[in-house]
Amino acid sequence: MRLAKDGGASSERTTLDDAPDDSGDDVPDEISDFSNLRSILSASDTQDAYCRSPTYYDFTGRGKGWTVKYTVEGEDRYLILVPHPNLRSALLVFFPFVTTYSQLIDRVRHLSRFRKFLARYDKVLLARIEEEIANQVLKHEDCASLGLKRFEEKLLDWIYPSYDLCVESLLSPRGAQFSKYRNKINKFREQGINVVLARDMRPREFCRAIAKVNANWIRTKVKGGILSRENITESELTAVLKAPYRALVRASKTLESDIDGIFLKRENDYIAFSLWETPSKWDTAPSFASMTSSYEPGLSEYLYRCTAEHVKDQYRYICVGGSETASLDRFKRKFAPARVRTLRTIELLVQADRAKPPRQRREIKLWLLPKTVLWIWRRSGSRRSQLST
């Protein structure tokens, strides 16, 4: 999107446990421009549209991330690492070139080279792993020695399955299951709502529209008590909820050419927006941000319908991702998804001093009682910060 101008398999078999003391010093390459991921990910064979989306990594990592390169049969392949957006001192590792459990095992072994870098984080999480692959890895004989353990995802958008919606079904809904959808769409067609193309907007107007819809959405949620949290003020909560959409505005500036979208405008007010990436190789458009300003019945359905209208000439499917809540998952399932992906998270234990007996670390904490109290307080703060994007 160009806004209008403003006036493989590794041969090594070293596990993270038995790696030599002088290993693990490698440092991943920092991503200075997420646009560079386009050429890297163009060779990805994952079926998960988000995992091959530069915008998704930029959005999730809030503009920060790293790559780890490895070679398979002479071809360069990559892991993508980004900070967890909601969990303090946690790192997410994505595998856009992994399609089997054996490949994932080899990639984890390859990560032993970066052990000291990974040890900077309290948690290292292998993200968006296909459920079948995750189950096989967790049953593997080397699972324990590699430091892999099951992790229950409670924060990110794959708590519930990721869905690909059929564009044709959104445009020409047939059958009784879509009767309510058809009625809601017809209602909004009669209201004279304008559809504004993101590429036609000036940068300032684009940013203002996102901020306006986001602010109204937060106000609606907080007013209804849906986003209330203990031990956090409303202003702190609002700041946390605005953060991803500030990152979205920044990403739209750095990844302009591959981002498209629409805004719905009623009279002088923006009431919804939908943004997606426009990959050239695949038949699925990853829709990484859709938001309405209120709970007005039918508005979300109408936004999906308008999105389908604008991608129909290029794509057969729209990936709307997964959900953090059961209610959002129910809403997405109403559209009879054409493709469903159940994803899992696996934790990788890679403390720098992992070889030390755990009892020694506990004794040190007991000797330093004031620091223990401070540690507990910080952990409590970390839990308070664990809000969903």
The 8 nearest C-alpha neighbors of each residue, nearest first, counted from 0:
[[1, 256, 258, 255, 259, 198, 257, 2],
 [2, 0, 198, 255, 256, 3, 199, 258],
 [1, 3, 198, 201, 200, 202, 199, 0],
 [2, 4, 201, 200, 199, 5, 1, 198],
 [5, 3, 201, 6, 2, 202, 1, 200],
 [4, 6, 201, 3, 202, 203, 2, 200],
 [5, 4, 201, 3, 202, 203, 2, 200],
 [8, 71, 70, 102, 9, 72, 76, 69],
 [7, 9, 71, 105, 102, 10, 70, 106],
 [8, 10, 11, 105, 7, 109, 71, 70],
 [9, 11, 12, 8, 105, 109, 13, 108],
 [12, 10, 9, 13, 109, 108, 105, 14],
 [11, 13, 14, 10, 108, 105, 9, 109],
 [14, 12, 18, 11, 108, 17, 15, 111],
 [13, 15, 16, 108, 17, 145, 18, 12],
 [14, 16, 111, 145, 18, 17, 13, 108],
 [17, 15, 14, 18, 144, 145, 354, 146],
 [16, 18, 14, 15, 19, 13, 144, 20],
 [17, 19, 15, 13, 16, 14, 22, 20],
 [20, 18, 22, 21, 17, 23, 13, 16],
 [19, 21, 22, 18, 23, 17, 24, 351],
 [20, 22, 19, 23, 24, 18, 112, 115],
 [23, 21, 19, 20, 24, 112, 18, 111],
 [22, 24, 112, 114, 113, 111, 115, 25],
 [25, 23, 22, 113, 115, 112, 26, 114],
 [24, 26, 113, 112, 23, 27, 116, 115],
 [25, 27, 113, 116, 24, 28, 112, 115],
 [28, 26, 67, 66, 65, 29, 25, 113],
 [29, 27, 66, 65, 30, 67, 26, 68],
 [28, 30, 65, 64, 31, 27, 66, 63],
 [31, 29, 65, 64, 32, 33, 28, 66],
 [30, 32, 29, 33, 63, 64, 35, 65],
 [33, 31, 34, 30, 35, 253, 36, 62],
 [32, 34, 35, 36, 53, 30, 57, 31],
 [33, 35, 36, 32, 254, 37, 53, 253],
 [34, 36, 33, 37, 32, 38, 39, 30],
 [37, 35, 39, 34, 33, 38, 53, 40],
 [38, 36, 40, 35, 39, 34, 41, 53],
 [37, 39, 41, 36, 40, 35, 42, 34],
 [40, 38, 36, 37, 41, 42, 35, 77],
 [41, 39, 43, 42, 37, 51, 38, 36],
 [40, 42, 38, 43, 39, 37, 280, 51],
 [43, 41, 40, 39, 44, 38, 96, 76],
 [44, 42, 40, 96, 41, 45, 95, 51],
 [43, 45, 96, 42, 46, 95, 98, 97],
 [46, 44, 47, 43, 95, 96, 98, 97],
 [45, 47, 48, 44, 50, 51, 43, 98],
 [46, 48, 50, 45, 49, 51, 340, 95],
 [49, 47, 50, 51, 285, 46, 52, 318],
 [48, 50, 52, 51, 47, 55, 285, 320],
 [51, 49, 47, 95, 48, 52, 45, 93],
 [50, 52, 49, 40, 48, 95, 43, 53],
 [51, 53, 49, 55, 54, 50, 48, 56],
 [54, 52, 56, 55, 36, 33, 37, 57],
 [55, 53, 57, 52, 56, 58, 250, 254],
 [54, 56, 58, 52, 53, 57, 59, 49],
 [57, 55, 59, 53, 58, 54, 60, 52],
 [56, 58, 62, 54, 60, 55, 59, 61],
 [57, 59, 55, 61, 56, 60, 54, 247],
 [58, 60, 56, 61, 57, 55, 84, 81],
 [61, 59, 81, 63, 82, 62, 57, 58],
 [62, 60, 58, 246, 59, 63, 57, 84],
 [61, 63, 57, 60, 58, 64, 246, 250],
 [64, 62, 60, 61, 81, 57, 30, 82],
 [63, 65, 81, 30, 80, 29, 60, 82],
 [66, 64, 29, 80, 30, 28, 27, 79],
 [65, 67, 79, 28, 78, 27, 80, 77],
 [68, 66, 78, 27, 77, 28, 79, 69],
 [69, 67, 77, 76, 66, 75, 78, 70],
 [70, 68, 76, 75, 77, 67, 71, 9],
 [69, 71, 75, 74, 76, 73, 7, 72],
 [7, 70, 72, 74, 73, 8, 75, 69],
 [73, 71, 74, 70, 7, 8, 75, 9],
 [72, 74, 71, 70, 75, 7, 76, 69],
 [75, 73, 71, 70, 72, 76, 7, 69],
 [74, 76, 70, 69, 71, 68, 73, 77],
 [77, 75, 69, 68, 70, 74, 96, 71],
 [78, 76, 68, 67, 69, 66, 79, 75],
 [77, 79, 67, 94, 66, 93, 80, 68],
 [78, 80, 66, 93, 92, 65, 77, 67],
 [79, 81, 92, 65, 64, 91, 66, 93],
 [82, 80, 64, 60, 91, 90, 63, 83],
 [83, 81, 90, 60, 91, 84, 89, 64],
 [82, 84, 90, 89, 86, 85, 91, 81],
 [85, 83, 59, 60, 82, 86, 61, 388],
 [86, 84, 385, 83, 386, 87, 387, 384],
 [87, 85, 385, 83, 89, 84, 88, 384],
 [86, 88, 89, 381, 85, 83, 384, 385],
 [89, 87, 120, 121, 86, 122, 90, 83],
 [90, 88, 122, 83, 120, 87, 121, 86],
 [89, 91, 82, 123, 83, 81, 124, 122],
 [90, 92, 124, 81, 80, 83, 126, 82],
 [93, 91, 80, 125, 126, 79, 124, 90],
 [92, 94, 79, 126, 78, 95, 80, 125],
 [93, 95, 78, 97, 96, 79, 92, 77],
 [96, 94, 50, 97, 45, 43, 51, 93],
 [97, 95, 43, 94, 44, 45, 98, 76],
 [96, 98, 94, 95, 102, 99, 103, 45],
 [97, 99, 45, 96, 102, 100, 44, 103],
 [100, 98, 102, 101, 97, 132, 103, 104],
 [99, 101, 132, 103, 102, 136, 104, 135],
 [102, 100, 104, 103, 99, 105, 136, 8],
 [103, 101, 105, 99, 100, 104, 97, 8],
 [102, 104, 100, 106, 101, 105, 97, 107],
 [105, 103, 101, 107, 102, 106, 100, 108],
 [106, 104, 108, 102, 103, 107, 9, 8],
 [105, 107, 109, 103, 108, 104, 102, 110],
 [108, 106, 110, 104, 109, 105, 103, 111],
 [109, 107, 105, 110, 106, 14, 111, 13],
 [108, 110, 106, 107, 111, 112, 105, 9],
 [111, 109, 107, 112, 108, 113, 106, 114],
 [112, 110, 15, 114, 113, 109, 108, 23],
 [111, 113, 23, 110, 25, 114, 109, 22],
 [114, 112, 23, 25, 111, 110, 116, 115],
 [113, 115, 23, 111, 117, 116, 112, 118],
 [116, 114, 118, 117, 23, 113, 24, 351],
 [115, 117, 113, 118, 114, 119, 26, 24],
 [116, 118, 114, 119, 115, 120, 113, 349],
 [119, 117, 350, 115, 120, 351, 116, 349],
 [120, 118, 117, 116, 121, 115, 88, 350],
 [121, 119, 88, 118, 89, 122, 117, 90],
 [120, 122, 88, 89, 119, 123, 118, 350],
 [123, 121, 89, 120, 124, 90, 88, 346],
 [122, 124, 90, 347, 89, 346, 91, 120],
 [123, 125, 346, 91, 345, 126, 347, 92],
 [126, 124, 92, 345, 344, 91, 346, 93],
 [125, 127, 344, 93, 128, 92, 124, 91],
 [126, 128, 342, 343, 344, 129, 93, 157],
 [129, 127, 343, 342, 126, 133, 130, 344],
 [128, 130, 342, 132, 131, 133, 341, 343],
 [131, 129, 133, 342, 132, 343, 341, 134],
 [130, 132, 134, 133, 129, 135, 100, 128],
 [131, 133, 100, 135, 129, 130, 134, 136],
 [134, 132, 130, 136, 131, 135, 128, 129],
 [133, 135, 137, 131, 132, 136, 130, 138],
 [136, 134, 138, 132, 133, 137, 139, 100],
 [135, 137, 139, 133, 138, 134, 100, 132],
 [136, 138, 134, 135, 139, 142, 133, 148],
 [139, 137, 135, 136, 134, 140, 142, 141],
 [140, 138, 136, 142, 141, 137, 135, 143],
 [139, 141, 142, 138, 143, 144, 137, 136],
 [142, 140, 144, 139, 143, 145, 138, 104],
 [141, 143, 139, 145, 147, 140, 144, 137],
 [144, 142, 146, 145, 141, 147, 148, 140],
 [145, 143, 141, 146, 142, 16, 14, 15],
 [146, 144, 142, 143, 15, 14, 147, 141],
 [145, 147, 348, 143, 144, 347, 142, 148],
 [148, 146, 347, 142, 145, 346, 143, 348],
 [149, 147, 346, 345, 150, 146, 347, 137],
 [148, 150, 345, 346, 151, 147, 137, 344],
 [151, 149, 345, 344, 346, 152, 148, 343],
 [150, 152, 153, 149, 344, 343, 345, 158],
 [151, 153, 158, 154, 150, 344, 155, 343],
 [154, 152, 158, 151, 155, 323, 387, 157],
 [155, 153, 387, 152, 323, 386, 156, 385],
 [156, 154, 157, 323, 387, 158, 153, 152],
 [155, 157, 322, 323, 321, 158, 320, 154],
 [158, 156, 321, 159, 155, 160, 322, 342],
 [159, 157, 323, 156, 152, 322, 153, 155],
 [158, 160, 157, 322, 321, 323, 328, 161],
 [161, 159, 341, 321, 340, 157, 339, 162],
 [321, 160, 162, 320, 340, 339, 157, 341],
 [163, 161, 339, 320, 336, 319, 338, 318],
 [162, 164, 318, 338, 317, 336, 337, 316],
 [165, 163, 336, 317, 316, 337, 166, 162],
 [164, 166, 316, 168, 167, 337, 315, 169],
 [167, 165, 169, 316, 307, 315, 168, 164],
 [166, 168, 170, 169, 165, 171, 315, 311],
 [167, 169, 172, 171, 165, 170, 166, 173],
 [170, 168, 166, 167, 172, 304, 171, 307],
 [169, 171, 167, 168, 172, 304, 166, 307],
 [172, 170, 168, 169, 167, 173, 166, 181],
 [173, 171, 168, 169, 177, 170, 174, 181],
 [172, 174, 177, 171, 175, 168, 176, 178],
 [175, 173, 176, 177, 178, 172, 171, 181],
 [174, 176, 178, 177, 173, 179, 172, 180],
 [175, 177, 174, 178, 179, 173, 333, 180],
 [176, 178, 180, 175, 179, 174, 172, 181],
 [177, 179, 175, 181, 180, 176, 182, 174],
 [180, 178, 182, 181, 177, 183, 176, 175],
 [179, 181, 177, 183, 178, 182, 184, 300],
 [182, 180, 184, 178, 179, 183, 177, 185],
 [183, 181, 179, 185, 180, 184, 186, 178],
 [184, 182, 297, 186, 180, 185, 181, 179],
 [183, 185, 181, 186, 187, 301, 182, 180],
 [184, 186, 188, 182, 183, 187, 181, 189],
 [187, 185, 183, 184, 188, 189, 182, 190],
 [188, 186, 190, 189, 184, 185, 183, 301],
 [187, 189, 185, 186, 190, 184, 191, 192],
 [188, 190, 187, 186, 191, 185, 192, 184],
 [191, 189, 187, 188, 192, 186, 265, 193],
 [190, 192, 189, 193, 188, 187, 265, 266],
 [193, 191, 265, 190, 264, 194, 263, 187],
 [194, 192, 264, 263, 195, 191, 265, 266],
 [193, 195, 263, 262, 264, 261, 196, 192],
 [196, 194, 262, 261, 193, 263, 197, 264],
 [197, 195, 261, 198, 199, 260, 262, 194],
 [196, 198, 260, 261, 200, 199, 259, 195],
 [197, 199, 2, 0, 1, 196, 200, 3],
 [200, 198, 197, 196, 3, 2, 201, 195],
 [201, 199, 197, 3, 198, 2, 205, 204],
 [200, 202, 3, 204, 5, 203, 2, 4],
 [203, 201, 205, 204, 2, 206, 200, 5],
 [202, 204, 206, 205, 201, 207, 5, 200],
 [203, 205, 207, 201, 206, 202, 208, 200],
 [204, 206, 202, 208, 203, 207, 200, 201],
 [207, 205, 203, 209, 208, 204, 248, 210],
 [206, 208, 204, 210, 205, 209, 211, 203],
 [209, 207, 211, 205, 210, 206, 204, 269],
 [210, 208, 206, 212, 211, 207, 213, 205],
 [209, 211, 213, 207, 208, 212, 214, 206],
 [212, 210, 208, 214, 213, 209, 207, 215],
 [211, 213, 292, 215, 209, 214, 210, 270],
 [212, 214, 216, 210, 211, 215, 209, 217],
 [215, 213, 217, 211, 216, 212, 210, 218],
 [216, 214, 218, 292, 212, 217, 213, 219],
 [215, 217, 292, 213, 219, 214, 218, 293],
 [218, 216, 220, 214, 219, 215, 221, 213],
 [217, 219, 215, 221, 216, 220, 222, 214],
 [220, 218, 216, 222, 217, 221, 215, 223],
 [219, 221, 217, 223, 225, 222, 218, 226],
 [222, 220, 224, 218, 226, 223, 219, 225],
 [223, 221, 219, 224, 220, 218, 225, 217],
 [222, 224, 220, 221, 225, 219, 226, 218],
 [223, 225, 221, 227, 222, 226, 220, 219],
 [224, 226, 220, 223, 227, 221, 222, 219],
 [227, 225, 221, 224, 220, 228, 223, 236],
 [226, 228, 224, 225, 221, 229, 233, 236],
 [229, 227, 231, 226, 230, 236, 232, 383],
 [228, 230, 231, 227, 383, 232, 233, 226],
 [229, 231, 228, 232, 383, 380, 227, 233],
 [232, 230, 229, 228, 235, 236, 233, 383],
 [233, 231, 235, 234, 236, 230, 228, 229],
 [232, 234, 236, 235, 237, 231, 227, 221],
 [233, 235, 237, 232, 236, 238, 231, 239],
 [236, 234, 238, 232, 237, 233, 231, 239],
 [235, 237, 233, 239, 234, 238, 232, 240],
 [236, 238, 234, 240, 239, 235, 233, 241],
 [237, 239, 235, 241, 236, 240, 234, 242],
 [240, 238, 236, 242, 237, 241, 235, 386],
 [241, 239, 237, 238, 242, 236, 243, 388],
 [240, 242, 238, 244, 239, 243, 237, 245],
 [241, 243, 245, 239, 244, 240, 238, 246],
 [244, 242, 246, 245, 241, 247, 388, 240],
 [245, 243, 247, 246, 242, 241, 248, 209],
 [244, 246, 242, 248, 247, 243, 241, 249],
 [245, 247, 243, 249, 244, 61, 248, 58],
 [248, 246, 244, 250, 245, 249, 58, 251],
 [247, 249, 245, 251, 246, 250, 206, 244],
 [248, 250, 246, 252, 247, 251, 245, 253],
 [251, 249, 247, 253, 252, 248, 254, 246],
 [252, 250, 248, 254, 255, 249, 253, 247],
 [251, 253, 250, 249, 255, 254, 248, 202],
 [252, 254, 250, 251, 255, 249, 34, 32],
 [255, 253, 251, 252, 34, 250, 256, 257],
 [256, 254, 0, 251, 1, 252, 258, 257],
 [255, 257, 0, 1, 258, 254, 259, 277],
 [258, 256, 277, 276, 255, 0, 254, 259],
 [259, 257, 0, 276, 255, 256, 275, 277],
 [260, 258, 0, 275, 274, 276, 197, 198],
 [259, 261, 274, 197, 273, 275, 196, 258],
 [260, 262, 196, 197, 273, 195, 272, 194],
 [263, 261, 272, 195, 271, 194, 264, 196],
 [262, 264, 194, 271, 270, 193, 269, 272],
 [265, 263, 269, 193, 268, 270, 192, 266],
 [264, 266, 192, 268, 267, 193, 269, 270],
 [265, 267, 268, 264, 192, 193, 269, 191],
 [268, 266, 265, 264, 269, 270, 193, 192],
 [269, 267, 265, 264, 266, 270, 263, 208],
 [268, 270, 264, 263, 271, 208, 265, 212],
 [269, 271, 292, 263, 264, 291, 212, 268],
 [272, 270, 291, 263, 290, 262, 292, 269],
 [271, 273, 262, 290, 261, 289, 263, 291],
 [272, 274, 289, 260, 261, 288, 262, 290],
 [275, 273, 260, 288, 259, 286, 287, 289],
 [276, 274, 286, 259, 285, 287, 258, 260],
 [275, 277, 258, 257, 285, 284, 259, 278],
 [276, 278, 257, 284, 258, 279, 275, 259],
 [279, 277, 280, 276, 281, 284, 257, 283],
 [278, 280, 281, 277, 282, 313, 41, 257],
 [281, 279, 278, 282, 41, 283, 277, 42],
 [282, 280, 283, 279, 278, 284, 314, 48],
 [281, 283, 314, 315, 316, 284, 280, 313],
 [284, 282, 316, 317, 314, 281, 315, 285],
 [283, 285, 317, 276, 318, 277, 286, 314],
 [286, 284, 318, 275, 276, 48, 287, 317],
 [287, 285, 275, 319, 318, 288, 274, 284],
 [286, 288, 275, 285, 274, 55, 289, 319],
 [289, 287, 274, 273, 286, 290, 275, 272],
 [290, 288, 273, 272, 274, 287, 291, 286],
 [289, 291, 271, 272, 273, 288, 292, 212],
 [292, 290, 271, 293, 270, 299, 212, 216],
 [291, 293, 216, 212, 215, 270, 271, 213],
 [294, 292, 295, 291, 216, 219, 215, 270],
 [293, 295, 296, 292, 291, 298, 219, 299],
 [294, 296, 293, 298, 297, 299, 292, 291],
 [297, 295, 298, 294, 299, 183, 300, 293],
 [296, 298, 183, 300, 299, 301, 295, 184],
 [297, 299, 301, 300, 296, 295, 302, 291],
 [300, 298, 302, 301, 297, 303, 291, 296],
 [301, 299, 297, 303, 302, 298, 304, 180],
 [300, 302, 304, 298, 303, 299, 184, 297],
 [301, 303, 299, 305, 304, 300, 306, 298],
 [304, 302, 306, 300, 301, 305, 307, 299],
 [303, 305, 301, 307, 302, 306, 169, 300],
 [306, 304, 308, 302, 307, 303, 301, 309],
 [305, 307, 303, 309, 308, 304, 302, 310],
 [306, 308, 304, 310, 166, 305, 309, 311],
 [309, 307, 305, 306, 311, 310, 304, 170],
 [308, 310, 306, 307, 311, 305, 312, 261],
 [311, 309, 307, 312, 313, 308, 314, 306],
 [312, 310, 313, 314, 308, 307, 309, 166],
 [311, 313, 310, 314, 309, 315, 308, 307],
 [314, 312, 311, 310, 315, 282, 279, 277],
 [315, 313, 282, 283, 311, 316, 310, 312],
 [314, 316, 166, 282, 165, 283, 311, 313],
 [317, 315, 283, 165, 166, 164, 314, 163],
 [316, 318, 284, 164, 163, 283, 285, 319],
 [317, 319, 163, 285, 320, 286, 162, 284],
 [318, 320, 286, 162, 317, 163, 285, 321],
 [321, 319, 161, 162, 318, 322, 156, 163],
 [320, 161, 322, 157, 156, 160, 159, 162],
 [323, 321, 156, 159, 328, 324, 157, 327],
 [322, 324, 156, 158, 155, 154, 159, 157],
 [325, 323, 327, 326, 322, 328, 159, 158],
 [324, 326, 328, 327, 329, 323, 322, 159],
 [327, 325, 329, 328, 324, 330, 322, 323],
 [328, 326, 330, 329, 324, 325, 322, 331],
 [327, 329, 325, 331, 330, 326, 322, 332],
 [330, 328, 326, 332, 327, 331, 325, 333],
 [329, 331, 327, 328, 333, 332, 326, 334],
 [332, 330, 328, 333, 329, 334, 327, 162],
 [331, 333, 329, 334, 335, 330, 328, 336],
 [334, 332, 331, 330, 335, 329, 176, 336],
 [333, 335, 332, 336, 331, 164, 169, 177],
 [334, 336, 332, 333, 337, 164, 331, 165],
 [337, 335, 164, 338, 163, 334, 162, 332],
 [336, 338, 164, 165, 163, 335, 339, 162],
 [339, 337, 163, 336, 162, 340, 164, 161],
 [338, 340, 162, 161, 160, 163, 336, 341],
 [341, 339, 161, 160, 342, 162, 338, 129],
 [340, 342, 160, 130, 129, 161, 339, 343],
 [343, 341, 129, 130, 127, 128, 157, 340],
 [342, 344, 128, 130, 127, 129, 133, 345],
 [343, 345, 126, 150, 125, 127, 128, 152],
 [346, 344, 125, 149, 150, 124, 148, 347],
 [345, 347, 124, 148, 150, 147, 123, 125],
 [346, 348, 147, 123, 146, 124, 349, 345],
 [349, 347, 146, 350, 346, 147, 123, 122],
 [348, 350, 118, 347, 351, 114, 117, 353],
 [351, 349, 118, 353, 352, 348, 117, 121],
 [350, 352, 118, 353, 115, 349, 114, 354],
 [353, 351, 350, 354, 355, 349, 118, 356],
 [352, 354, 350, 355, 351, 349, 356, 16],
 [353, 355, 352, 356, 16, 351, 357, 350],
 [354, 356, 353, 352, 357, 359, 360, 358],
 [355, 357, 358, 359, 354, 360, 353, 352],
 [356, 358, 359, 360, 355, 361, 353, 354],
 [359, 357, 361, 356, 360, 362, 355, 363],
 [360, 358, 362, 361, 357, 356, 363, 355],
 [359, 361, 363, 362, 358, 357, 364, 356],
 [360, 362, 358, 364, 359, 363, 365, 357],
 [363, 361, 365, 359, 364, 360, 358, 366],
 [364, 362, 366, 360, 365, 361, 367, 359],
 [365, 363, 367, 361, 362, 366, 371, 368],
 [364, 366, 362, 363, 367, 368, 361, 371],
 [365, 367, 363, 364, 368, 362, 371, 361],
 [368, 366, 364, 365, 370, 369, 371, 363],
 [367, 369, 371, 370, 365, 366, 372, 364],
 [370, 368, 372, 371, 367, 373, 374, 364],
 [371, 369, 373, 372, 368, 367, 374, 364],
 [372, 370, 368, 374, 369, 373, 364, 375],
 [371, 373, 375, 369, 370, 374, 376, 368],
 [372, 374, 370, 376, 371, 375, 377, 369],
 [375, 373, 371, 377, 376, 372, 370, 378],
 [376, 374, 378, 372, 377, 373, 379, 371],
 [377, 375, 373, 379, 374, 378, 372, 380],
 [378, 376, 380, 374, 379, 375, 373, 381],
 [377, 379, 381, 375, 380, 376, 374, 382],
 [380, 378, 376, 382, 377, 381, 375, 383],
 [381, 379, 377, 383, 378, 382, 376, 384],
 [380, 382, 378, 384, 379, 383, 87, 377],
 [381, 383, 379, 385, 384, 380, 378, 86],
 [384, 382, 380, 381, 385, 379, 230, 231],
 [383, 385, 381, 382, 386, 380, 85, 86],
 [384, 386, 85, 382, 86, 383, 381, 387],
 [387, 385, 384, 85, 388, 154, 383, 239],
 [386, 388, 154, 155, 85, 385, 323, 156],
 [387, 386, 243, 155, 240, 85, 84, 154]]
